[in-house]
Amino acid sequence: MANQGITVHHGEEINNSTGVSNKKLLMWAFLGSDVMFFGTFIGTFMAYRNKSLVGPYPADTLDIPITSVSTFVLLMSSLGIVLALHYLKESKMALAKLWLILVIVMGLIFIGFQVYEFSHFAHIGMTPQVNLFGSTFFTLTSLHGAHVSLGILWLIFLLYNEYNGNLTSENAIDLELAGLYWHFVDIVWIIIFGLLYLITAGDGVPPGGVPWTGGH
Amino acid sequence: MSILKDLFHYDGNGWWKIPKTSEADENPPHEHPFGGFVIKFKNFITFITSGKGHAGPVYYWVIAGILGVITLIEVWWFDVEALAYLLVPAMLGFSILKFILVVAFFMHLRFDHKMYSTVFVTCMIIGIIIFTLFLFLSAFHGFGN
């Protein structure tokens, strides 16, 4: 609905020449740039796949059942944030808060799994400097983990505002932007889980490589 | 012939009432094996993807359920040795499917202004080009060896 340059979309009044929310457009542009960012790191990981000449190799380290659980938790957190936004828009504040808390908890669980995985890898001798697999794996997954951690901080800030009454259905766009960011973090993990874990988990010693004899 | 006619032609009285031709029953409601299910399902999909209805919690739970099932299929596929030769295309396909579901429905891009889609898809195309170039460089120049 347009009226003298003012557009109303999903309850939000937009007063500019594009007819779309500047905040939201900026968020999509940021997410677009992040696609290129992660695309480069995923591309690097795939380019260096099977190029490590010393172990540990993916087949020696990656634990698919554990990562499947953390992937499922992150997927469900995406459901949580979309429900939190839905209830916030309907001014059902108790449900909105509950789902936002659940999303934060699920995000923390995901980070917990990542901390466990990293410490386990370090324990068996897989570190960023040990080989190409280690370097590309840790760079990509820790950057993703940093994104998740930032998302958790953002959601905690929004939850604090919600308790103070500063986040209501009137400014639900603030939670919507955080939600877009959170969903993006989720879809990046969807790609990482498929390419980095499921496809490479079977990779053993490449031609010319030295078999890995075990950790510490 | 009379028995066949009785069995397969609707005469308006028989308890079997099997409409065989369009002449026997104009616009038969749901002649296919699944009754009205297919039409109702198509209407439901049209409704939830058209943007006419406001999405509710049930809609989001359905999408999440589909995402969960796809993840389970991925993990199952990974464990089946007989399907290992199809692992890479299958995982790429499943990842793309999940990506589209989240972006289109959870991120609301399916229902939102086209400008958001344009910005995001343009950046994605550039990202895919970068990704592909890296793989080509790796394949033909062999860096990392």
Interface residues (C-beta under 8 A of the other chain):
Chain A: H9 T18 G19 V20 K24 L25 W28 A29 L31 G32 S33 V35 M36 F38 G39 T40 I42 G43 T44 M46 A47 Y48 K51 I64 P65 S68 T71 F72 L75 M76 S78 L79 V82 L83 H86 L132 G179 L180 H183 F184 D186 I187 I190 I191 F193 G194 L195 L198 I199 A201 G202
Chain B: A55 G56 P57 Y60 W61 I63 A64 L67 G68 T71 E74 V75 W77 F78 A84 L87 V88 M91 L92 F94 S95 K98 F99 V102 V103 F106 M107 H113 M115 Y116 V119 F120 T122 C123 M124 I126 G127 I128 I130 F131 T132 L133 F134 L135 L137 S138 F143 G144 N145
